[in-house]
Amino acid sequence: MNYSTKIAERQWNLPDKGERESKREEVFMDDIVQKNHIEKELLSNLDGIETVFDGGAGCGRFSILLAKKGCKVTHFDISQPMLDKAYEFAKAANVLSNITFIKGELEDLTAYTDHSFDLVISFDAPISYTYPNQESVIGELVRIARKRIMLSVSSRLGSLPYLANPMNKNQFVLDDNCSDPWVQWCLENWDNAVENFHFNKTLCDAWFYQGIGDCANEIADYEAGGTPWVLTYLFLPDELQGILERFGVKNVRLAGPGAYARTIPKAILRKIMGDPGQKEAFLEFCYEYDRNPYVLGMGKDNLFAKGEIG
């Protein structure tokens, strides 16, 4: 087992992961935009889809959505806390009969034969967390797909601005008074983050040219018993498209969810999200804007891709 898998297992199996991850859209406005984009893509591409593999399915945001539409979904994740939360939500939604829950690692899909599922999905960057095996993981996801594949990975161009904005999540906090510990940490540490900030061109260059920085600190932290953030490979748009096409995926289309929303001030975003009419219109426009090829690289966190098999 490589360090990427070991670090990911420790990170995603923290006891509070299920609860915290399940509330992302209640806490962060960028998550609302990203999840809405993916939902629109899924619901408009279900023709001929009966079986679905959701790799890195988390708390069931999309597996439960598809189960409600009558799809038979394999909900696959490395995190037991998130599997438990997804089961809880699926039971409440009365769709347990349409979902099979599997604990596993994306690096090992040997249990599934070629073309096992009509649709294969993997959202919120679990593929990026399999570094250095990200390309082979994509190949395996394509292998088990029969008709269609949709995925999102960490975006290199979209993530690079974080290196000059260490508190980037602050802009997207929906309510400063919420109890989420990460939100409170971000708000309380704003002044320290600004005071201690130093632009690191070496790190920017590593991310820009290699897609990942030096992993030594994370590995050392893990070996010392810590829980570092997962090793994350960042994709360029043409790179992701090229990998999918090399594995035989046709009609690849990309998007950068969050490209438009990241240009909007926090106060205006909150006003929009607080008005159902404005929110619906805003999310519809984001969906159209973020699919434009001239901006897709600047989607906030993730780069989205979809394509046809065969």
C-alpha angles and dihedrals in degrees: 000000000000126000093257091061095041093049091045092051092052094045098046094043096059106130095244097048096096094051096043097043092048091060100049094113090050091054112031127047094205088059090054090055095046096046092046090053092052093045091054091050093049096047092049094050105049098105108130093002117134104144127044136186112204108194114199089008096172115186094350102263092149104018090061091046090054093043088056087055090057099260121142103235132196105207106204124183143149094222121085093192090055093045088052092050092047090052090051092051093044091052091050089049091049093234101115090116089063098048132070113195117213128178110213150119124264088225089071117050095143091121089072124074125221115291093005096150134043090218130024119194134178118175139180095034107289087144090060089054092062094072126182089025098052096117095048090047090055088050091053092049089051090047094058094045120097105183114000144008131201126179144155126213135181110285118229097202092039093051100045094079087063088072088066093039110045091175096049093137091066090076091061102044107127096201125015090204097058118121097235106130094216091054092050091047091051093050095044094048099046096104093046091048092053094044094049097040118124122173109241111201092178091061092044090052091050092052093043099047103027105027092232137052131226107306095198096101094051092047092049090048091050092049089050090057097261129133106235124183111273121271104262130198115206118214131212115221097244090044093056092045091049093051092051092048092049088057090053102261113152132208094016113193125186136200138179108218110206098028092119098035093055089065093058122091117246095245092053093046090053091050091051094047091049094058113066093206095049091043094055093047092045094051091048091053092045089054092055096040096046092055092060108113092224094063106026094099090063097058104137104247110343141047112215125210136178133178146157127258119233 
